[in-house]
Amino acid sequence: MSLEWALGVLLVMLLVALVSFQLGRLSRSSSFTGRSRPKPSHPSVFVEMDDKPPMEIDFEAGIKASLHPGRKNPSQDEAAS
């Protein structure tokens, strides 16, 4: 009788755990569907980052170019125009 009693208590505990688990899952899922997600006040902004390191500044070339204003090397944008 002791073994039957222990199995009965174990079965009752298992049923209580299963019912409480299902009720908890049901209440969580209903609270998510009943509540709407608030929209963010600021939309997300995606910024594309350039992985290239910054170019080195050639001060000597700038000084030489300013000494000879007649010779101008146009930039790629200016040459395309």
N, C-alpha and C positions, 0 to 999 in steps of 0.2 A: 504494500500500500504506500509505502514511503516513496518508491520510485514513480508510481503513478501520480502521486501528489506533486512531486518535483517537476515531472513533465507537464502537468497541468498548469503549474505556476509559470513555468518557462513559456508555454504556449500563450498564456494570458499576457505576459510581459511583452512577447513578440507582437501580439495583436495591438496592444496599446502603443508600442513604438511605431508600428506601421501606420496606424490611424493618425497619430500625432504628426508623423512625417508628411503624410498626404495632406492633412489640414494646413500645415505650415506652408507647403508648396502651393496649395490652392490660394491661400490668403496672399502670398507674395506675388503670384502671377496676376491676381485680380487687382492688386494695388498698383501694379505697373500699367495695366491696360486702362484703368479708370483715370489715371492721372496723366495729363499731357505734358510732354517735355517742354520746358520753357525755351523759347528761342533766344539765342545769345544777342545781346544788344549790339555787339560789334561783330561783323562777319570776319571769318578767318582770312588772313592775307598770306599768300604764299610768295616768298621771295626767292628767286633763283640766285643762288650764290655761285660766283665764279671761283673755281679752284686754282686758277693761275695766280702766281705771285705778282705783285705790282711791278711794273716796268721800272728799270733804273733810269734816273734822270741824268742825261748827259749834259752837264753844264757847259763843258768846253764847246760842244757842237752848237749850243745856243749862243754862246758868245761869238763864235766865228760867223754864225748866220747873221747876227745883228751888225757885224762889222761890214758885211757885204750884202746890203739890202737889194741889190740888183738880181742876185741869184736866189731864187726861191724854189724850194722843193715843196710842191703842193702835197697836202695830205691825201689819203685815198679818197675821202669824200669830195674834196675839191677837184681832184683829177677826174672823177667820174662825171662831174657836172659839165 
